[in-house]
Amino acid sequence: MNWKDRIIVDTAVLVGKPIIKGTRISVELILDRAADGWTMEDILASYPHITREDVLADLSFAAEIFWEERFVAIGKVTA
């Protein structure tokens, strides 16, 4: 999945958060919904103007960030 075709950053939209191209839906929002237990079907039903490929691009974008960034969230995992 090439997320670069579907995920953009536009400083004029949501203060520059990564969003699904052509929408005001942030990557963060989709990840939050998935973390809350929403299924792909739940997400697509609630946001009918996005596609399965958009959601997969969100996940691919987030995964790539973790591969590229070096950080340890010790406070998060030990709390």
C-alpha positions as a Markdown table, in Angstrom:
| # | Residue | x | y | z |
|---|---|---|---|---|
| 1 | Met | 0.0 | 0.0 | 0.0 |
| 2 | Asn | 1.5 | 3.3 | -1.1 |
| 3 | Trp | 0.0 | 5.7 | 1.5 |
| 4 | Lys | 1.6 | 8.7 | -0.3 |
| 5 | Asp | -1.2 | 8.6 | -2.9 |
| 6 | Arg | -3.9 | 9.0 | -0.2 |
| 7 | Ile | -2.4 | 10.7 | 2.9 |
| 8 | Ile | -1.4 | 14.4 | 2.8 |
| 9 | Val | -0.4 | 17.2 | 5.0 |
| 10 | Asp | -2.0 | 20.6 | 4.3 |
| 11 | Thr | -1.3 | 23.3 | 6.9 |
| 12 | Ala | -4.7 | 24.9 | 5.9 |
| 13 | Val | -6.6 | 21.8 | 7.1 |
| 14 | Leu | -6.6 | 20.6 | 10.7 |
| 15 | Val | -3.5 | 22.6 | 11.5 |
| 16 | Gly | -1.4 | 20.4 | 9.3 |
| 17 | Lys | -2.3 | 17.0 | 10.8 |
| 18 | Pro | -2.0 | 14.2 | 8.2 |
| 19 | Ile | -5.4 | 13.7 | 6.6 |
| 20 | Ile | -7.0 | 11.5 | 4.0 |
| 21 | Lys | -6.6 | 13.4 | 0.7 |
| 22 | Gly | -9.8 | 15.3 | -0.2 |
| 23 | Thr | -11.2 | 15.1 | 3.3 |
| 24 | Arg | -10.9 | 16.6 | 6.7 |
| 25 | Ile | -10.5 | 13.2 | 8.3 |
| 26 | Ser | -7.2 | 12.8 | 10.1 |
| 27 | Val | -5.0 | 9.7 | 10.3 |
| 28 | Glu | -5.3 | 10.2 | 14.1 |
| 29 | Leu | -9.1 | 10.0 | 14.0 |
| 30 | Ile | -9.1 | 6.7 | 12.1 |
| 31 | Leu | -6.4 | 5.2 | 14.4 |
| 32 | Asp | -8.5 | 6.3 | 17.4 |
| 33 | Arg | -11.5 | 4.6 | 16.0 |
| 34 | Ala | -9.6 | 1.4 | 15.4 |
| 35 | Ala | -8.1 | 1.5 | 18.9 |
| 36 | Asp | -11.7 | 1.9 | 20.2 |
| 37 | Gly | -12.5 | -1.4 | 18.6 |
| 38 | Trp | -14.2 | -0.2 | 15.5 |
| 39 | Thr | -14.1 | -2.6 | 12.6 |
| 40 | Met | -13.3 | -1.6 | 9.0 |
| 41 | Glu | -17.0 | -1.9 | 8.3 |
| 42 | Asp | -17.8 | 0.5 | 11.2 |
| 43 | Ile | -15.4 | 3.1 | 10.0 |
| 44 | Leu | -16.6 | 2.9 | 6.4 |
| 45 | Ala | -20.3 | 3.1 | 7.5 |
| 46 | Ser | -19.6 | 6.2 | 9.7 |
| 47 | Tyr | -17.4 | 7.9 | 7.0 |
| 48 | Pro | -19.0 | 6.8 | 3.7 |
| 49 | His | -16.9 | 9.3 | 1.7 |
| 50 | Ile | -13.7 | 7.3 | 2.4 |
| 51 | Thr | -12.7 | 3.9 | 1.1 |
| 52 | Arg | -11.1 | 0.8 | 2.4 |
| 53 | Glu | -7.9 | 1.8 | 0.7 |
| 54 | Asp | -8.0 | 5.1 | 2.5 |
| 55 | Val | -8.1 | 3.3 | 5.9 |
| 56 | Leu | -5.4 | 0.9 | 4.9 |
| 57 | Ala | -3.3 | 3.9 | 3.8 |
| 58 | Asp | -3.8 | 5.4 | 7.3 |
| 59 | Leu | -2.5 | 2.2 | 8.9 |
| 60 | Ser | 0.4 | 2.0 | 6.4 |
| 61 | Phe | 1.3 | 5.6 | 7.2 |
| 62 | Ala | 1.3 | 5.0 | 10.9 |
| 63 | Ala | 3.4 | 1.8 | 10.6 |
| 64 | Glu | 6.0 | 3.6 | 8.5 |
| 65 | Ile | 6.3 | 6.4 | 11.1 |
| 66 | Phe | 7.2 | 3.7 | 13.7 |
| 67 | Trp | 9.8 | 2.2 | 11.4 |
| 68 | Glu | 11.4 | 5.5 | 10.8 |
| 69 | Glu | 11.3 | 7.2 | 14.2 |
| 70 | Arg | 13.4 | 6.3 | 17.1 |
| 71 | Phe | 11.7 | 6.7 | 20.5 |
| 72 | Val | 10.8 | 4.7 | 23.5 |
| 73 | Ala | 7.5 | 5.4 | 25.2 |
| 74 | Ile | 8.6 | 4.1 | 28.6 |
| 75 | Gly | 6.1 | 6.2 | 30.4 |
| 76 | Lys | 3.3 | 4.8 | 28.3 |
| 77 | Val | 4.1 | 1.1 | 28.8 |
| 78 | Thr | 5.0 | 1.2 | 32.4 |
| 79 | Ala | 2.1 | 3.4 | 33.6 |
